[in-house]
Amino acid sequence: MPRRYQSYYLPVPVERFDSASEYEFESILGPALSSSSCSVIDYRNPRPKHQFLSYLASRRDLLLHGSNSTDIEVIEPWSRATDNWSLPKAVYAASDGVIPVFFAVANRAEPGVVRDIHRVRIATDDGVARYFYHIITTPTPTASFSRARGMVYVLPRTPFRPYRDRDGRSLAEWVSQQPVRPLARVPVSLDDFPYGVKGWF
């Protein structure tokens, strides 16, 4: 039987940072980066967690990697099997605050189940090109849709390079073919994904 997919397009949120949010985020990030180990960031700010993560990627030149595993010391290159143009083995990261949350909470370990997200640029009805998240899932009645909790790892931008799809587009994803040691980590849950996602994971 052919595998069925469900596909969704969600608008990418426009993140704006003022002096107050920058001060708060720097106060949270500073102690974590000053630690010699990959410390856990205890995020208790009322601002959405994906906004904090977006700040790290856009203002601090950091990258983010989401995983179901919560205790990774070194992220090793691996083969991503849900598309047809990925590198054979690589560490994947995002310069985006939402994509890593998806990968951290989505249960992608079930055989035959695809749960993936990419950032795409699409011309809308008014003729303006806007960014969307393209989410692909394999519906299955027996799936355990979410891990509920996971971890977003904060990574240095070196030794990454932009990851381009088969059409040559670079859309907020980065790859490294070398192992990468995280600088810090942020626990996340399904509540931190900023969309209604019942049944999507």
Buried (B, 14 or more C-beta within 10 A) or exposed (E): EEEEEEEBEBEBBEBEBEEEBEEBBEEBBEEBBEEEEBBBBEBEEEBBBBBBBBBBBBBBEBBBBBBBEBEBEEBEBEEBEEEEEBBEEBBBBBBBBBBBBBBBBBBBEBEEBBBBBBBBEEEEEEEEEEBBBBBBBBEEEEBEBBBBBBBBBBBBBEBBEEBEBEEEBEBBBBBBEEEBEBBBBBBBBBEBBBEEBEEBB
